[in-house]
Amino acid sequence: MIDAVQIIPVWSLWWVWVAAALVLAVIEIVLPGFLFLGFAIGAAVTGLLLVFAPMAVSLPILLVIFAALSLIAWAGLRRIFRLKDGQVRRVYDDVNKG
């Protein structure tokens, strides 16, 4: 007798979130600016959350978790890489001059 196969939604698979994190990290390398790095960290932590605490949640709940983790990661990165108080970044030389 053939057993019924349980269909798992693709967004509930941990490796999908980790793969998305890797793609976002590569985009961050190509387009630096700490914009995609927060999203990559959020996706990676979401994937790790699904590995260590498997849960069957809907897509909107996972997206809220991803958004919250990405926001926390972005705020942490901004705090780590910000300029010190009173500092201003000034560029005197043109980077295109050879």
N, C-alpha and C positions, 0 to 999 in steps of 0.2 A: 504494500500500500504506500502511496506517495504522501509524505507529510507536507502539511501546509508550510509555506515559507513565510516568515515574518518579514515584512517590508519595513526597513528603517529609513526614515527621511534622511536625505543627504546632509542637511544642516545639523543633524544630531551626531554625526560621525566626527570623532576628535581629529582625525587626520586631515579632514577638509579644512578645519580651522588652522591647523599647523601649516598646511600647504598655503593657505591664504596669507598667513603671517610671513612665510618665506617670500612669497610674491611681493608683498608690501615692503619687505626689507630690501629686496632687489630694486624696487622702484625708488626707495629712499637712497640707495647707493647711486642710482642713475640721476635722480633729481634731489640733491641734498637740500636740507632746510629744516629738518626735524618735523616735517609735516606728516609724512607717512610712517615714521618710526613709532609714534604713539599708537596708530592703528595697528601696526605690526605687533607691538607688545600686547595690545588688547586682544588681538586674535590669538596670539600664542597662549596667553593666560586663559582665554576661553577654552582653547583646545585642551590645555592641561587640566582645567576644571572638569571637562567631560571625561578625561582619562581617569582621574582619581575620584571623582564623584559622579558616576554615570547617572544621568537623569533623562527622563523622557519629557521634554518641555517643547512647547510650540516655538515656531520661528520668531514671533514677536518678542517672546520672553528672552530668547537667546540674543536677539538683536539689542534689547535693552541692556542685558548683561555686558555684551560686547561694547556698546556705547559708553556705559559707565566705566568699564575698565580702561577703555581708550582715553577717556577724559582724565581719569586719574593718572594714567601713564603720561599723557601730554602735559598735565600740570606739574608732575614730577620732573620731567625733562626740562620744562621751562624754568623751574626753580633751580635746577642743577646748572644749566648752561646760560643763564641770564648774565647780563653785565652787572658789575657791582654798582651800588648806589652812587650816583654822581658821575659815573663814567659815561663817556660818549665815544662812540666809534667814529673816527675821522679817517678818511682815505685821502692821502696827499698825492699819491702816484697813480697814474693810469695803468691798470694791469695790462692793457693792450699795447703799451709802448714797449718796444724791444730794445 
